[in-house]
Amino acid sequence: MTRPVFHDLRNAPAFKRSIFNAIVAPRPIGWISSMSAAGQCNLAPFSHFNMVSTAPPVLMFSCNTPADRPEKDTIANIRETGEFVYNLVSRDLTEAMNTTSAALPRGTDEFQAAGLAKASCEIVRVPRVAASPASMECRLLRFVEIAPELPGETASIVVFGRIVGLHTAEGFIDANGRFDTARARPMTRLGGNQYAEAGPIFELAAPFTKRD
């Protein structure tokens, strides 16, 4: 048996940090829509995204500080309004999602740049992606700032949001009240420029009783 390679990250200036994205994979894509206090809309995908809990319903996403501005437009908008929306990226929305990842000037509407129709939300002012199989209206719980410690690192901000409303497209909730993930074909992030669909879905009985 060969001995595994150990990487001491306390002193590894040449280490490719992107390897973490390839190891912690697949990851759901946080396609986040937001709006400034002045009404300017923004839509951007985030590679580091997930649910935190379901009762209370809380999700999170995080991002690094960009090189061309003090913070991403998404973060600036949420600071101003305290609201945002998560939109599920289905297979047929992948190209549009990729378009919204471009570093466009502040104030540019990525919905328009990607040719995406907006739909109104019920509780928050932020619009959602009309074609998404599922969208979650969120209110900001808190920001957690992660300061850089080593050369080459950048500051990061983790955003926690409480889900206050859920939109699902027609036909995606079954008779038992469960979301049809297979039909939604959610896209996931891997390392580099790699993406993947969820593979074959199977069920495995848990050795304990859990709530749906």
Secondary structure as UniProt FT lines:
FT   TURN            9..10
FT   TURN            13..14
FT   TURN            17..18
FT   HELIX           19..23
FT   STRAND          27..28
FT   STRAND          30..35
FT   TURN            37..38
FT   STRAND          41..46
FT   STRAND          48..54
FT   TURN            55..56
FT   STRAND          57..64
FT   HELIX           73..81
FT   STRAND          83..87
FT   HELIX           91..93
FT   HELIX           94..99
FT   TURN            100..101
FT   TURN            106..107
FT   HELIX           110..113
FT   TURN            114..115
FT   STRAND          118..119
FT   STRAND          128..129
FT   TURN            130..131
FT   STRAND          134..146
FT   TURN            151..152
FT   STRAND          156..168
FT   TURN            170..171
FT   TURN            175..176
FT   HELIX           181..184
FT   STRAND          186..189
FT   TURN            192..193
FT   STRAND          195..197
//
